[in-house]
Amino acid sequence: MSYRGFRALSAVLASVFTLFAEPGRAADADPALPALVEPGQTEAPAVYAARRAALMKEMGEGVAVIYAQGSEDGDGYRQGSDFYYLTGVQEEGAVLVLAPKERTYREFLLLPARDVEAERWTGARESIGGALRARYGFEKIYRTNRLLDLTLGLAGRSPVLWQVSRPSADAKPLDIELYGQVGGRLPGVSVRSMGWTLDRMRSRHSAAEIALMQKAVRISEAGFVAAAPEIRPEGFEGAVEAEAERVWKSAGARRPAYASIVGSGPNSTILHYPRSERTMHAGELLVIDMAAEYAHYAADITRTFPVSGHFSAEQRAVYDTVLKAQQTAMALVKPGAYVEDLDRAARKVIEDAGYGDYFIHGLGHFVGLDVHDAGAYHEPLQAGMVITLEPGIYIPERNLGVRIEDDVLVTPAGGRYLTDGLPRDAEAVEAWLAAHRRQ
């Protein structure tokens, strides 16, 4: 795989190494946030332009069409992460066209036609003009009804059509549908895949991206602190979730990074328990897996708390095993390490303790624009990547589940916890809980 496309970002990526060369930085040493453009919490247009330039270097020729495949949730429309990474544009239905062989204009942003009546309900959209071009950093902005003609013209001069985003199994990709129409009108064009190119780009974060992720972590940790008084016998799972999410929104997070998981007792053994509707009882454990998204970047944190304030002997044994598994994997984090080797090392700790059948998921995943972010899991880790380490043991017959999850930055010196504002050690967890619980 060629890495020519990363040269346009080399200065930015190099700053990751100087900012995060030493493991164990304190919260007061968090990096400064980049300037964000409101509304939307986007970076300057030049940031996205550099990413597009890097991708076009990898393409070399041909045409790529990338669709804004976002989704609607309770907090509004969330832009698809590939499209957002390359444009910073939040508009639904937008399309990006890249053509690196063109002499003058190599990138085009296409937006849906305006609907004045609909905008009375959803808000006014700006007309295409100088102000919009300056805001988005595109010299050429068209309406989406020109997409097919534009692609035909560009492909006629450079007859390769690139699939940039890796397809899912859910539906036929929109770019492939379009390329079929182009091929039916323009014999001789070929369709090629960019493979893992964009995933690699997205997984190796700039210093600014890491600062945004660190901010998402700090907001998430503040939510845990706010929720701590609700962790008590006869407390309500939903109150824990509500207190955390209230703090996130007030701190500038637009939405949770994923659906919060707050499960006590038997629910602590359900990996993606969705309801947060049970009353907690003395002697149980509470698994809290929840985090905020800030400026489109995710955090991902899990902690396990004893509802009564102290772990029982059995709970402590399981908890210490999970923590040892995480620490074992953490010691292996460095550039050149493989995720599967970290998983194997953590799994061996749990198997050796006799709980192998109760660790039923993988050790972790990449984090970035998505909580389960793009990344080439089959390739070695590089500095600037962020992964989770989240071993767990779930024993349904004992109503006992434990998971510890942290976000870890890969630095040239090894791994560094971004989530260093919450305790992990069992005694520290008990002390933290005692300090923050309702008196």
LINCORCOR-V730964 format. One record per residue. N is the residue number from 0. OMEGA is omega in whole degrees, 0 to 359 (999 if undefined). Layout:
# LINCORCOR-V730964
n-><N | N>
omega-><OMEGA | OMEGA>
This chain:
# LINCORCOR-V730964
n-><0 | 1 | 2 | 3 | 4 | 5 | 6 | 7 | 8 | 9 | 10 | 11 | 12 | 13 | 14 | 15 | 16 | 17 | 18 | 19 | 20 | 21 | 22 | 23 | 24 | 25 | 26 | 27 | 28 | 29 | 30 | 31 | 32 | 33 | 34 | 35 | 36 | 37 | 38 | 39 | 40 | 41 | 42 | 43 | 44 | 45 | 46 | 47 | 48 | 49 | 50 | 51 | 52 | 53 | 54 | 55 | 56 | 57 | 58 | 59 | 60 | 61 | 62 | 63 | 64 | 65 | 66 | 67 | 68 | 69 | 70 | 71 | 72 | 73 | 74 | 75 | 76 | 77 | 78 | 79 | 80 | 81 | 82 | 83 | 84 | 85 | 86 | 87 | 88 | 89 | 90 | 91 | 92 | 93 | 94 | 95 | 96 | 97 | 98 | 99 | 100 | 101 | 102 | 103 | 104 | 105 | 106 | 107 | 108 | 109 | 110 | 111 | 112 | 113 | 114 | 115 | 116 | 117 | 118 | 119 | 120 | 121 | 122 | 123 | 124 | 125 | 126 | 127 | 128 | 129 | 130 | 131 | 132 | 133 | 134 | 135 | 136 | 137 | 138 | 139 | 140 | 141 | 142 | 143 | 144 | 145 | 146 | 147 | 148 | 149 | 150 | 151 | 152 | 153 | 154 | 155 | 156 | 157 | 158 | 159 | 160 | 161 | 162 | 163 | 164 | 165 | 166 | 167 | 168 | 169 | 170 | 171 | 172 | 173 | 174 | 175 | 176 | 177 | 178 | 179 | 180 | 181 | 182 | 183 | 184 | 185 | 186 | 187 | 188 | 189 | 190 | 191 | 192 | 193 | 194 | 195 | 196 | 197 | 198 | 199 | 200 | 201 | 202 | 203 | 204 | 205 | 206 | 207 | 208 | 209 | 210 | 211 | 212 | 213 | 214 | 215 | 216 | 217 | 218 | 219 | 220 | 221 | 222 | 223 | 224 | 225 | 226 | 227 | 228 | 229 | 230 | 231 | 232 | 233 | 234 | 235 | 236 | 237 | 238 | 239 | 240 | 241 | 242 | 243 | 244 | 245 | 246 | 247 | 248 | 249 | 250 | 251 | 252 | 253 | 254 | 255 | 256 | 257 | 258 | 259 | 260 | 261 | 262 | 263 | 264 | 265 | 266 | 267 | 268 | 269 | 270 | 271 | 272 | 273 | 274 | 275 | 276 | 277 | 278 | 279 | 280 | 281 | 282 | 283 | 284 | 285 | 286 | 287 | 288 | 289 | 290 | 291 | 292 | 293 | 294 | 295 | 296 | 297 | 298 | 299 | 300 | 301 | 302 | 303 | 304 | 305 | 306 | 307 | 308 | 309 | 310 | 311 | 312 | 313 | 314 | 315 | 316 | 317 | 318 | 319 | 320 | 321 | 322 | 323 | 324 | 325 | 326 | 327 | 328 | 329 | 330 | 331 | 332 | 333 | 334 | 335 | 336 | 337 | 338 | 339 | 340 | 341 | 342 | 343 | 344 | 345 | 346 | 347 | 348 | 349 | 350 | 351 | 352 | 353 | 354 | 355 | 356 | 357 | 358 | 359 | 360 | 361 | 362 | 363 | 364 | 365 | 366 | 367 | 368 | 369 | 370 | 371 | 372 | 373 | 374 | 375 | 376 | 377 | 378 | 379 | 380 | 381 | 382 | 383 | 384 | 385 | 386 | 387 | 388 | 389 | 390 | 391 | 392 | 393 | 394 | 395 | 396 | 397 | 398 | 399 | 400 | 401 | 402 | 403 | 404 | 405 | 406 | 407 | 408 | 409 | 410 | 411 | 412 | 413 | 414 | 415 | 416 | 417 | 418 | 419 | 420 | 421 | 422 | 423 | 424 | 425 | 426 | 427 | 428 | 429 | 430 | 431 | 432 | 433 | 434 | 435 | 436 | 437 | 438>
omega-><178 | 178 | 179 | 185 | 181 | 184 | 180 | 180 | 190 | 181 | 179 | 182 | 179 | 181 | 174 | 187 | 181 | 181 | 191 | 183 | 184 | 175 | 171 | 178 | 181 | 182 | 182 | 176 | 180 | 181 | 178 | 179 | 172 | 175 | 181 | 180 | 177 | 355 | 175 | 181 | 178 | 174 | 181 | 181 | 182 | 179 | 182 | 177 | 178 | 178 | 178 | 178 | 179 | 179 | 180 | 174 | 177 | 178 | 180 | 182 | 172 | 186 | 173 | 176 | 182 | 183 | 175 | 184 | 178 | 181 | 179 | 173 | 183 | 179 | 177 | 182 | 176 | 184 | 174 | 192 | 177 | 181 | 179 | 181 | 184 | 186 | 190 | 183 | 184 | 187 | 176 | 176 | 181 | 180 | 176 | 177 | 180 | 182 | 190 | 182 | 181 | 185 | 189 | 183 | 186 | 181 | 186 | 174 | 178 | 182 | 178 | 177 | 177 | 176 | 187 | 181 | 179 | 182 | 174 | 180 | 189 | 180 | 184 | 174 | 185 | 176 | 177 | 181 | 184 | 181 | 180 | 178 | 179 | 181 | 185 | 179 | 177 | 174 | 182 | 175 | 180 | 171 | 187 | 178 | 178 | 190 | 184 | 180 | 179 | 181 | 177 | 181 | 181 | 181 | 176 | 179 | 180 | 197 | 171 | 178 | 186 | 167 | 186 | 181 | 177 | 185 | 172 | 180 | 189 | 185 | 177 | 183 | 181 | 179 | 179 | 175 | 178 | 182 | 175 | 177 | 179 | 180 | 178 | 180 | 188 | 182 | 175 | 178 | 177 | 177 | 180 | 178 | 172 | 178 | 185 | 186 | 183 | 176 | 178 | 180 | 183 | 186 | 180 | 195 | 172 | 177 | 180 | 179 | 180 | 176 | 178 | 177 | 177 | 176 | 177 | 177 | 183 | 176 | 180 | 179 | 176 | 176 | 176 | 180 | 180 | 183 | 186 | 180 | 180 | 179 | 186 | 174 | 183 | 171 | 187 | 178 | 183 | 178 | 176 | 180 | 184 | 181 | 180 | 184 | 176 | 181 | 180 | 183 | 182 | 180 | 175 | 175 | 182 | 184 | 168 | 177 | 179 | 179 | 184 | 178 | 179 | 188 | 181 | 176 | 180 | 180 | 178 | 181 | 180 | 191 | 182 | 178 | 192 | 197 | 181 | 188 | 186 | 172 | 180 | 181 | 180 | 177 | 181 | 170 | 176 | 175 | 179 | 178 | 185 | 180 | 182 | 168 | 179 | 180 | 176 | 181 | 189 | 162 | 180 | 186 | 170 | 171 | 178 | 184 | 171 | 185 | 181 | 179 | 181 | 177 | 168 | 181 | 180 | 179 | 181 | 179 | 179 | 181 | 181 | 177 | 179 | 180 | 179 | 178 | 179 | 181 | 178 | 178 | 182 | 181 | 182 | 184 | 177 | 174 | 182 | 177 | 179 | 179 | 183 | 177 | 174 | 180 | 181 | 181 | 179 | 182 | 179 | 178 | 183 | 178 | 180 | 178 | 177 | 183 | 186 | 181 | 184 | 173 | 197 | 178 | 179 | 184 | 184 | 185 | 174 | 176 | 178 | 177 | 173 | 179 | 169 | 195 | 176 | 178 | 179 | 186 | 183 | 181 | 183 | 177 | 176 | 175 | 182 | 176 | 175 | 179 | 171 | 168 | 188 | 174 | 179 | 174 | 184 | 184 | 185 | 183 | 176 | 184 | 189 | 176 | 179 | 171 | 175 | 183 | 178 | 174 | 187 | 175 | 174 | 179 | 176 | 182 | 183 | 180 | 175 | 177 | 166 | 182 | 182 | 181 | 178 | 183 | 175 | 180 | 186 | 180 | 177 | 176 | 179 | 180 | 179 | 181 | 179 | 182 | 186 | 183 | 176 | 182 | 999>
